Structure formats: C-alpha cells, structure tokens
Amino acid sequence: MTAQQQEPAGGRAKAEDTDSSDTDGALGGAGRGRRPLRTSLLVLAAATAVGAAGVAATGAFPGQAKSAGTPRATGPQKTAPVERTTLTRTETVDGTLGFGTPTTVQQAATGNQPDDGGDSGSGSAQQPGRNTGNSNSSQEAGIVTWLPEEGATLSRGDTVYSVDEHKVPLLYGSKPFYRTLRPGVAGDDVETLEENLAELGYSGFTVDEEFTSGTAQAVRDWQDDLHREATGEVAPGDAVVASGARRVAEQRTSPGALAGGEALTWTGTDRIVEVELEAGLESLVEKGTKATIGLPDGGTAQAEVTDIGTPSSGQETSGGGQGSEDGGDGGAEEATLPVELKVGSQQKLGRYQAASVDVILKAQAREDVLAVPVNALLAEPGGGYAVETRGADGRSRRIPVRLGMFADGKVEVSGKGIEEGLDVGVPR
C-alpha cells in the first residue's frame, strides 16, 4: 500500500519536471536531489519567524529601526490603575508588651496613730509607709499572716495582705489615707472612703466630704465584715488605696515575717506597650496618638499613647576612653523618651503576657494624591522616571512623572496625562 500511494506522487513530481524542461533525465534527477535542501530551508524559515515573534513580544531589541513586516511593541502585558488615595509614611520602633512597671505596696506599721487627725504615714501602692509609733514599734508591728498569689487580680474590697489575721483591703482612689478618719473630719479623703463604702454596698450616709455618724456606722459594719474591731474609725494602715484593680507581680515578704516592710509589687490588670523612643522621633507622639502594634505571630492590635515620660539624658557608655581597644573616646547612649500605649482590645493580644513587639507610628500623611505601585516606575535614559501605558492605537508609550512620597509600596506621581484610573504597566 505504501509503494502504491507513493508512486502517483512521484509521477506528479515527474510530470511537473517534464513541463518545466526538455531534458527529462537531468531534471528528474535534480528534482530528487533538491528535496532535502528545500526541507532544510523551510525549517530554517519557520525558526526565524518564531524568533522574530519572540523579539517583538519581549522587546529584546528596543532600539532597532522599524522595518517592513516587523510590528511595533504593543502595550504592557499587566497593568495597575493610577489610584487617588492617602499615603501614610510610618516609623516602626521596638516596644515591650507587658503589664507595665510594678509599684510597691508598703505595709503600715501598727504603732500608735496620732489622735488629732494630723499627717501620718500609711501603707499604699504609691508611697512607702513610715513607722509612727514609739521606739518599740517594731515589736508592735505584728506578723504577716496572708498574701495573695503572684498573678492574682485584686479588685475593690479584696484583701491585699493580712497582719495578725486582720485583713487590709483594697480601696479605689487617687491618694492613700494619711490620717485617721472619724466623725468631724472633712476632706476629699473622706469622700474617697464614702465612695468606696457605697460601692461595696454600705448605706446610711451621704457621699460627700463630711464624716458623719452615719459614715461611722457604715465603717463599723464594714469592719465587722472584715472581722476587725468595729471602731467606726479608719486609720492610715487599715486599707491600701490604688487607682483601680491590680495584678500581683511579686511577693516581697511571706507569712510569718514581721510586718512593716514591703508586702508585694503589683501592676494594672491590662496589658500595655512601653517604648523607649529615640529623642529624634519625639515629634511623632503626643497623648492620644494612634499606633499599630505588630505581634510576634504576625497579628496586629490598635493602641493609643496614654503617657509620655521625661526624656533620659545620654550617658557615657562603659569601656570608652583612652583605654578602650579601638582607641576611641567612648560613646554616649542616645537620650530616649519613655512612652506608654494602651491597647484598645485586650483580646487582640491573644495569650501573650510579655513579648517584644513592633510599634508602628504615623510619621507623615499625604491625602488625596495620585499613586502607582513603586514597581511601575521606569528609569529614563536622561534621568527621571516614567510609567508605561497603552496608547489609543494599542501600542506602548511612556509618560514622564514627578515623584512625591513613598509609602506602603506605592509612590505619589504627577505629570501631564496622569489621571485617576489610567492603567500603567507593572512587572508580570
């Protein structure tokens, strides 16, 4: 079958050769001899066409002169639109997530308290107590009989510590009690006491700055519930005053120890972020400044600056001077500004109790600007930048642009022909 199929073909080829010349044998032989050459030329022509198409598509020879049959480069293969947006440049600094710097709770000694309502030291979360008794006050200090566990949360009315089985509770306020409160005494400390008694459920008095007989009766009821002597008076060491709920950080004594020293340290109950900000960046923060917290697991949480401390002065680092190995004069530590941030949602922090975090602060913002991805920029041979776009004829053209602020992988651009929604080329 194969020979029969090929024979007519050979005949058609011979007839064609006969028509083209009077010398059959010579042309017939020459025709059979040229077939391999003709095939090779066809393959070479096809390869050349594929290569030319590849050059046209990739722009491998952008500088070549236009020639017949060679199409000009088309527009960009992948594009991104020019956007009208707000660009925000940020500064990322190191921060520490935790419960803040602990403060010390000082036990009050139980020496004799002044009877005239004058000043005397007391146990508090803010100020160390002072012994106010006589020379044998250390013998009258009592014995620590109970302390809360580290990590425990204490709220209004909870026991902070016990001495000789006498409970010393937590009350909320802005400053510690500094005198004995009794009928006839007036002041904002009386109001603090009455506010706490009312919140704890006691009544029979008006919350004001006057310590009345009704206040005294409420105090006796409170003392009775604490299993303390119902005197109707409140001495400085009878309660610890703090601004709110507290979390126990560390025990500083133990049951069986002599009372009158440090009881424990504590912090607030909410996790906060602390930053030692370089002095050169202090213009980025003020009370109320918003920030984003970057967590170790990649999550984020929003925060707000709530406190700005006093800048530290730069100090000489150790190992400097003429005796240092590098012969230098020693460097000075940069001054820093302590900044505290409150996290809006504690749930966003997950289970982290303490961690190193990133604090992302807004450094500069440009509103209502036109922007493109940074990788859309093309360097111009004579300097400057351009973006590539598709012309009305579907072919590529470059538009020179002026650059503004860079932020979030984008760059502000302006120039003739640059408008919102214009598609510009970006790498595939």
Backbone hydrogen bonds, N-H to C=O, Kabsch-Sander energy under -0.5 kcal/mol:
donor,donor_aa,acceptor,acceptor_aa,energy
5,Q,1,M,-2.1
6,Q,2,T,-1.8
7,E,3,A,-1.8
9,A,5,Q,-0.7
10,G,6,Q,-2.2
11,G,7,E,-2.1
12,R,8,P,-2.6
13,A,9,A,-2.2
14,K,10,G,-2.1
15,A,11,G,-2.8
16,E,12,R,-2.0
17,D,13,A,-1.7
18,T,14,K,-2.6
19,D,15,A,-2.1
20,S,16,E,-1.1
21,S,17,D,-0.8
21,S,18,T,-0.7
24,D,22,D,-0.9
27,L,23,T,-2.0
28,G,24,D,-3.1
29,G,25,G,-2.2
30,A,26,A,-2.2
31,G,27,L,-2.9
32,R,28,G,-1.7
33,G,29,G,-1.8
34,R,30,A,-1.4
35,R,31,G,-0.7
38,R,34,R,-2.5
39,T,35,R,-2.4
40,S,36,P,-2.2
41,L,37,L,-2.3
42,L,38,R,-2.0
43,V,39,T,-2.2
44,L,40,S,-2.4
45,A,41,L,-2.2
46,A,42,L,-2.1
47,A,43,V,-2.4
48,T,44,L,-2.2
49,A,45,A,-1.9
50,V,46,A,-2.1
51,G,47,A,-2.4
52,A,48,T,-2.3
53,A,49,A,-2.1
54,G,50,V,-2.2
55,V,51,G,-2.2
56,A,52,A,-2.2
57,A,53,A,-2.2
58,T,54,G,-2.4
59,G,55,V,-1.9
60,A,55,V,-1.0
64,Q,61,F,-1.6
70,T,67,S,-2.0
75,G,394,G,-1.7
80,A,424,V,-2.3
82,V,422,L,-2.0
83,E,371,A,-2.6
85,T,83,E,-0.6
85,T,369,V,-2.8
87,L,85,T,-0.5
87,L,366,R,-2.5
89,R,87,L,-0.5
89,R,364,Q,-3.0
91,E,361,L,-2.8
93,V,91,E,-0.5
93,V,359,V,-2.5
95,G,357,V,-2.6
96,T,274,E,-2.4
97,L,355,A,-3.5
98,G,272,I,-2.4
103,T,266,W,-2.6
105,V,264,L,-3.4
106,Q,104,T,-0.7
106,Q,124,S,-1.8
107,Q,105,V,-0.5
107,Q,261,G,-2.8
120,S,178,Y,-1.9
125,A,241,V,-1.0
137,S,134,N,-1.8
139,Q,136,N,-1.0
140,E,136,N,-0.8
140,E,137,S,-0.6
141,A,137,S,-0.6
144,V,257,A,-3.1
145,T,162,S,-2.6
146,W,162,S,-1.2
151,G,248,V,-2.9
152,A,149,E,-1.9
154,L,246,R,-3.5
157,G,170,L,-3.6
158,D,155,S,-2.4
160,V,168,V,-3.1
161,Y,168,V,-1.0
162,S,146,W,-2.0
163,V,166,H,-2.0
164,D,143,I,-2.7
166,H,163,V,-2.2
167,K,165,E,-0.6
167,K,226,L,-0.6
168,V,161,Y,-2.3
170,L,158,D,-2.1
171,L,240,V,-2.8
173,G,242,A,-2.4
181,L,234,V,-3.0
182,R,180,T,-0.5
184,G,211,F,-2.2
185,V,182,R,-2.1
187,G,209,E,-1.9
190,V,187,G,-0.6
191,E,187,G,-1.5
192,T,188,D,-2.1
193,L,189,D,-2.1
194,E,190,V,-2.6
195,E,191,E,-2.6
196,N,192,T,-2.0
197,L,193,L,-2.4
198,A,194,E,-2.4
199,E,195,E,-2.2
200,L,196,N,-1.9
201,G,198,A,-1.4
202,Y,197,L,-2.7
208,D,206,T,-1.1
211,F,185,V,-2.0
212,T,210,E,-0.9
216,A,212,T,-2.1
217,Q,213,S,-2.1
218,A,214,G,-2.0
219,V,215,T,-2.3
220,R,216,A,-2.2
221,D,217,Q,-2.2
222,W,218,A,-2.2
223,Q,219,V,-2.9
224,D,220,R,-2.3
225,D,221,D,-1.9
226,L,222,W,-1.3
227,H,224,D,-1.3
228,R,223,Q,-2.9
231,T,229,E,-1.6
234,V,181,L,-2.1
235,A,233,E,-0.5
238,D,235,A,-2.1
239,A,236,P,-0.7
240,V,169,P,-2.8
242,A,171,L,-2.3
246,R,154,L,-2.4
247,R,267,T,-2.7
248,V,152,A,-3.0
249,A,265,T,-2.6
250,E,265,T,-1.5
252,R,263,A,-2.3
253,T,263,A,-0.9
256,G,144,V,-3.5
257,A,254,S,-2.3
259,A,142,G,-2.5
263,A,105,V,-3.1
264,L,105,V,-1.0
265,T,250,E,-2.7
266,W,103,T,-2.3
267,T,247,R,-2.4
268,G,99,F,-0.8
272,I,98,G,-3.5
273,V,341,L,-2.2
274,E,96,T,-2.4
275,V,339,V,-2.7
277,L,275,V,-0.9
277,L,337,L,-2.6
279,A,335,A,-1.9
281,L,278,E,-2.3
282,E,279,A,-1.4
284,L,281,L,-2.2
285,V,282,E,-1.4
288,G,305,V,-2.7
289,T,286,E,-2.6
291,A,303,A,-2.3
292,T,360,I,-2.0
293,I,301,A,-3.6
294,G,292,T,-0.6
294,G,358,D,-3.0
295,L,293,I,-0.6
295,L,299,G,-3.1
298,G,295,L,-2.0
301,A,293,I,-1.5
303,A,291,A,-2.7
304,E,342,K,-2.1
305,V,289,T,-2.5
306,T,340,E,-2.5
307,D,340,E,-1.6
309,G,338,P,-3.3
312,S,336,T,-3.1
317,T,331,G,-3.2
320,G,317,T,-0.8
324,S,321,G,-1.4
327,G,324,S,-1.1
333,E,315,Q,-3.5
337,L,277,L,-2.9
339,V,275,V,-2.8
340,E,307,D,-2.9
341,L,273,V,-2.8
342,K,304,E,-3.0
343,V,271,R,-0.7
344,G,302,Q,-2.6
346,Q,344,G,-0.5
348,K,345,S,-0.8
349,L,346,Q,-1.2
350,G,347,Q,-1.8
352,Y,349,L,-1.5
355,A,97,L,-1.6
357,V,95,G,-2.3
358,D,294,G,-2.2
359,V,93,V,-2.9
360,I,292,T,-3.1
360,I,358,D,-0.6
361,L,91,E,-2.9
361,L,359,V,-0.7
362,K,290,K,-0.6
363,A,89,R,-3.1
364,Q,89,R,-1.8
366,R,87,L,-3.0
369,V,85,T,-2.8
371,A,83,E,-2.5
372,V,411,V,-1.9
374,V,409,G,-2.3
376,A,373,P,-2.1
377,L,374,V,-1.7
378,L,386,A,-2.6
380,E,384,G,-2.4
383,G,380,E,-1.8
385,Y,401,V,-0.7
386,A,378,L,-2.1
387,V,399,I,-2.0
389,T,397,R,-2.8
391,G,389,T,-0.5
391,G,395,R,-3.4
394,G,391,G,-2.0
396,S,73,A,-1.1
397,R,389,T,-2.3
399,I,387,V,-2.8
401,V,385,Y,-2.3
402,R,414,S,-3.0
404,G,412,E,-2.5
407,A,410,K,-2.5
410,K,407,A,-2.2
411,V,372,V,-2.3
412,E,405,M,-2.2
413,V,370,L,-2.5
414,S,402,R,-1.4
418,I,415,G,-1.9
419,E,417,G,-0.6
421,G,82,V,-2.9
422,L,419,E,-1.8
424,V,80,A,-2.6
425,G,388,E,-2.9
426,V,78,K,-2.3
